[in-house]
């Protein structure tokens, strides 16, 4: 019985001290992604915020697609799989970014 109590206490402490997944923001401003490159840990949330007066997208073929993000709006994506994701605004093809998930 005592061993079970110790195991439960250790599990409770471990879950209480586990750090929540980080949240990172990428601004869409001046027809560019800022930062243009970002490295995050698996499980992190990435938020794209449109600060321009017209819509943008954040699109990585086969990985994620925000669809149109209206001015003043945002879109979130959870980085569940490690890898490097080159992405683009499909409305402004010169607007490119890179997301590395470790």
trRosetta pair geometry for C-beta under 8 A, 3 or more apart (Angstrom, degrees):
i j d omega theta_ij theta_ji phi_ij phi_ji
1 4 5.8 -55 -156 34 34 113
1 5 6.6 35 149 -19 66 104
2 5 5.6 -53 -152 34 36 114
2 6 6.5 35 151 -19 67 104
3 6 5.7 -54 -150 36 33 111
3 7 6.3 34 152 -19 66 106
4 7 5.7 -53 -146 37 32 112
4 8 6.3 30 156 -17 65 107
5 8 5.8 -55 -147 39 29 110
5 9 6.3 31 154 -21 64 107
6 9 5.7 -54 -146 36 31 112
6 10 6.4 30 155 -18 65 105
7 10 5.9 -55 -148 37 29 109
7 11 6.3 29 154 -18 64 108
8 11 5.7 -54 -146 38 31 112
8 12 6.3 33 155 -21 65 106
9 12 5.7 -54 -148 35 30 112
9 13 6.5 29 155 -17 64 105
10 13 5.8 -55 -148 37 32 110
10 14 6.2 32 154 -20 65 108
11 14 5.7 -55 -145 37 30 112
11 15 6.4 22 159 -13 65 107
12 15 6.1 -59 -146 40 28 104
12 16 6.2 24 156 -18 64 112
13 16 5.8 -61 -145 39 29 110
13 17 6.2 9 163 -5 66 114
14 17 6.3 -69 -142 45 24 97
14 18 6.5 44 156 -47 62 97
15 18 5.7 -32 -146 2 34 119
21 41 7.6 -145 -145 85 81 105
21 43 4.3 -129 -113 139 126 96
21 44 5.3 -168 175 -96 98 39
21 45 6.3 101 118 -14 115 83
21 78 7.7 36 133 -142 158 100
22 40 6.8 -150 79 -151 117 99
22 41 6.6 91 25 38 116 105
22 44 4.6 -18 68 -122 85 104
22 45 7.4 -151 103 33 46 70
23 44 6.9 171 -88 -171 28 80
23 45 4.5 -15 -112 69 79 105
23 46 7.8 172 -160 -83 56 23
23 47 6.3 25 -180 -11 101 114
24 38 6.0 144 151 180 146 140
24 40 5.5 -123 -1 -90 146 125
24 44 6.0 31 -2 161 106 128
24 45 7.2 172 25 89 65 54
24 46 5.2 -21 70 -112 98 68
24 47 7.0 178 88 23 44 74
25 46 7.8 155 -92 -164 22 56
25 47 4.9 -27 -107 71 70 100
25 48 7.8 143 -161 -95 58 21
25 49 5.9 3 -166 -5 107 118
26 33 5.4 -4 174 -168 117 98
26 34 6.8 152 -166 71 65 40
26 35 6.6 -87 -120 43 85 57
26 38 6.3 -110 -79 -21 112 149
26 46 6.4 17 -5 -179 111 100
26 47 7.1 174 25 86 68 47
26 48 5.0 -26 72 -105 100 69
26 49 7.3 167 81 20 46 72
26 58 7.5 104 85 -105 135 144
26 97 6.7 57 -167 -147 148 161
27 33 7.4 146 78 -159 48 46
27 34 4.6 -21 62 62 98 99
27 48 7.9 144 -104 -159 12 56
27 49 5.4 -32 -111 69 61 97
27 51 5.4 1 -168 -3 104 126
28 32 7.7 177 -150 83 51 29
28 33 6.2 -25 -98 -98 66 61
28 34 7.9 173 -84 19 20 80
28 48 6.1 45 -31 178 108 98
28 49 6.7 -164 17 88 79 43
28 50 4.6 -21 61 -111 123 59
28 51 6.2 169 75 24 59 72
28 52 5.8 -72 124 0 91 106
28 56 4.5 -150 -179 48 155 161
28 58 7.7 -129 -68 -60 125 99
28 69 7.0 126 20 81 153 133
28 89 7.2 106 -138 -82 126 133
28 95 7.6 48 -145 179 96 141
29 32 6.8 -35 72 61 55 74
29 34 5.8 -40 43 15 105 128
29 51 4.1 -2 -89 66 97 123
29 52 6.1 177 -117 -52 38 79
30 34 7.9 52 42 -32 105 127
30 52 7.1 -158 -24 -86 22 103
31 52 6.6 80 -60 -98 57 150
31 89 8.0 -119 -157 45 68 155
31 92 5.6 -128 -153 177 100 160
31 94 7.5 31 154 83 113 103
31 95 5.6 -116 174 -81 70 119
32 36 6.7 -45 174 -82 103 100
32 95 5.9 -153 -104 -132 38 88
33 36 5.3 112 81 -109 92 52
33 48 7.7 -53 -128 -130 103 106
33 58 7.6 94 -101 -109 128 102
33 87 8.0 85 -57 85 162 102
33 89 7.8 176 -50 -36 100 104
33 95 6.5 115 -24 175 85 90
33 96 7.3 -95 15 100 120 25
33 97 3.8 -29 64 -71 162 124
35 38 5.3 129 74 -66 112 89
35 97 8.0 112 110 -140 56 108
36 96 7.2 44 -160 96 103 67
36 97 5.3 -147 -162 -116 52 72
36 98 6.9 37 143 21 72 82
37 97 6.9 178 -76 -166 41 70
37 98 4.6 -4 -112 65 84 101
37 99 7.8 -175 -152 -76 50 33
37 100 7.4 25 -175 -6 92 102
38 46 7.2 132 101 -125 145 123
38 97 7.6 3 8 178 96 113
38 98 7.6 169 27 91 57 59
38 99 5.5 -11 66 -116 92 70
38 100 7.2 -166 96 29 45 72
39 99 7.9 151 -92 -167 32 49
39 100 4.3 -20 -108 71 79 108
39 101 7.8 177 -156 -78 57 24
39 102 6.5 37 -179 -22 100 110
40 44 4.0 -118 172 60 122 152
40 46 6.3 -135 -18 -68 163 104
40 79 5.4 137 94 16 125 162
40 99 7.0 -16 15 -169 108 95
40 100 7.4 154 23 83 59 57
40 101 5.8 -21 72 -110 85 68
40 102 7.3 -168 93 20 35 82
41 44 5.2 111 61 -33 68 112
41 79 7.6 142 96 87 36 130
41 101 7.5 52 165 -160 12 68
41 102 5.7 -47 -112 66 52 93
42 79 5.8 -127 -129 119 42 95
42 80 6.7 49 -165 -160 90 21
42 81 7.2 40 -127 -95 109 4
42 82 5.6 -54 -70 -64 118 79
42 101 5.7 83 -82 169 66 104
42 102 6.6 -112 -23 88 81 44
43 78 7.1 -19 -157 -176 32 98
43 79 6.7 -36 23 76 19 81
43 80 7.1 64 -80 -105 45 50
44 78 7.4 172 91 -150 33 60
44 79 5.1 8 58 35 79 119
44 101 7.6 -159 40 -128 106 93
45 76 5.5 -10 -174 -165 109 111
45 77 7.2 151 -156 77 61 36
45 78 5.4 -34 -99 -97 70 70
45 79 7.6 -159 -86 4 20 81
46 76 7.1 151 78 -153 45 57
46 77 5.2 -19 60 63 94 89
46 78 7.8 169 17 -93 72 21
46 79 6.2 70 -15 -40 109 105
46 99 6.5 -12 -100 -133 169 141
47 74 5.4 12 -179 176 100 128
47 75 7.2 162 -152 80 58 37
47 76 5.0 -23 -98 -97 78 78
48 56 7.7 -121 155 98 127 118
48 58 4.6 -169 -53 -30 166 146
48 66 6.2 -66 52 -85 140 158
48 69 6.3 -132 107 -51 111 170
48 74 6.2 166 85 -155 49 73
48 75 5.2 -7 55 56 99 88
48 76 8.0 -169 20 -78 67 32
48 77 7.8 29 -7 3 100 105
49 73 7.9 -161 -146 108 56 30
49 74 4.5 -25 -99 -98 67 106
50 55 7.0 -25 -148 -136 160 42
50 56 5.3 174 -112 30 112 107
50 69 4.5 167 -34 120 130 109
50 70 6.7 177 67 95 150 29
50 71 5.6 -119 123 -117 117 33
50 72 6.6 -39 85 9 91 21
50 73 5.7 14 37 58 115 64
50 74 6.9 -166 8 -83 74 49
51 71 7.9 32 -179 -153 11 74
51 72 7.8 70 -112 -82 38 44
52 56 6.5 88 42 -33 127 117
52 71 6.2 -104 93 -111 54 92
53 71 5.2 18 -145 -113 30 148
54 71 6.2 29 -27 -60 11 110
54 91 8.0 -147 134 132 107 146
55 68 4.3 3 179 -168 141 104
55 69 6.1 151 -155 68 78 44
55 70 5.5 -38 -95 -102 94 41
55 71 6.8 -92 -69 -34 50 67
55 91 6.3 103 100 -9 88 169
56 68 7.4 131 67 -149 21 60
56 69 5.5 -25 67 55 73 100
56 89 4.6 -58 -162 -131 91 129
56 91 6.2 -135 -124 47 43 121
56 92 6.7 -43 -121 20 89 116
56 95 6.9 -82 -142 111 118 160
57 65 6.9 -9 -178 -165 120 73
57 66 5.2 173 -157 63 67 98
57 67 6.4 -105 -118 146 107 10
57 68 6.0 -59 -71 -90 90 41
57 69 6.6 147 -98 2 38 88
57 88 7.9 27 89 107 96 58
57 89 5.1 134 54 -146 66 61
57 90 4.7 -5 53 22 141 92
57 91 6.0 124 4 -4 97 94
58 64 7.0 -8 114 112 92 112
58 65 7.8 175 89 -142 55 31
58 66 4.4 62 43 -10 82 130
58 69 7.2 25 -5 -14 90 134
58 75 6.6 -167 30 74 117 128
58 77 7.7 -127 100 -12 130 137
58 87 5.4 29 -177 152 73 141
58 89 6.9 -26 -79 -86 43 67
58 97 7.2 -26 -138 43 96 135
59 64 7.1 -148 -133 101 37 63
59 65 4.6 27 -120 -118 88 77
59 66 6.7 -110 -63 21 67 77
59 87 5.8 155 74 -160 33 91
59 88 5.8 -39 65 65 89 69
59 89 7.2 113 16 -117 95 21
59 90 5.1 25 19 -37 150 105
60 63 4.0 -25 101 57 113 118
60 64 5.2 41 41 44 99 78
60 65 7.6 -139 39 -65 51 61
60 85 4.2 -8 -138 -176 161 105
60 86 6.5 138 -127 77 96 40
60 87 3.9 -63 -65 -87 85 93
60 88 7.9 126 -83 12 49 65
60 99 7.3 -85 -61 36 148 115
63 81 7.9 -133 -138 62 101 122
63 83 7.8 -144 -109 86 138 134
63 85 5.1 -125 93 -124 168 121
63 87 7.8 -99 69 -81 122 103
64 77 5.1 24 -141 -131 155 149
64 85 7.3 28 22 -167 105 149
64 87 7.4 -24 68 -105 98 133
66 69 5.4 -17 142 -45 132 107
66 75 4.1 110 -144 103 115 167
66 77 7.5 -92 -80 -47 89 117
67 75 7.9 164 49 -104 73 151
68 91 7.3 65 -109 -41 91 136
69 73 5.3 -155 -176 89 77 102
69 74 6.7 19 -158 -129 126 17
69 75 5.1 -108 -93 -17 120 115
70 73 4.4 62 61 8 81 131
79 99 7.3 -143 -100 156 124 125
79 101 4.3 -170 -177 -115 126 130
81 101 6.7 86 93 94 44 147
82 101 5.1 -151 -127 107 41 91
82 102 6.1 16 -129 -161 105 16
83 100 7.8 -131 114 -146 32 53
83 101 5.8 13 44 52 54 101
84 98 6.6 -10 -172 -171 95 100
84 99 7.4 158 -158 84 48 49
84 100 5.1 -15 -106 -106 77 76
84 101 7.8 -166 -77 23 32 68
85 98 7.1 153 82 -159 52 51
85 99 4.4 -13 62 62 105 97
85 100 7.6 -171 23 -77 70 31
85 101 7.1 38 -6 -7 109 104
86 96 7.0 -10 -175 -170 91 106
86 97 7.6 163 -158 89 49 45
86 98 5.4 -22 -104 -104 64 80
87 96 7.2 156 87 -157 46 59
87 97 5.2 -17 65 66 92 91
87 98 7.4 167 20 -90 74 30
87 99 6.5 20 -1 2 119 106
88 93 6.0 12 176 -140 132 55
88 95 6.5 117 -163 84 65 66
88 96 5.2 -24 -100 -104 80 71
88 97 7.5 177 -79 23 35 70
89 92 4.4 11 93 52 124 86
89 93 7.3 -129 77 -72 69 24
89 95 3.9 5 22 79 118 125
89 96 8.0 -116 10 -68 73 37
90 93 7.2 16 -145 -79 31 73
92 95 4.2 47 102 -1 108 120
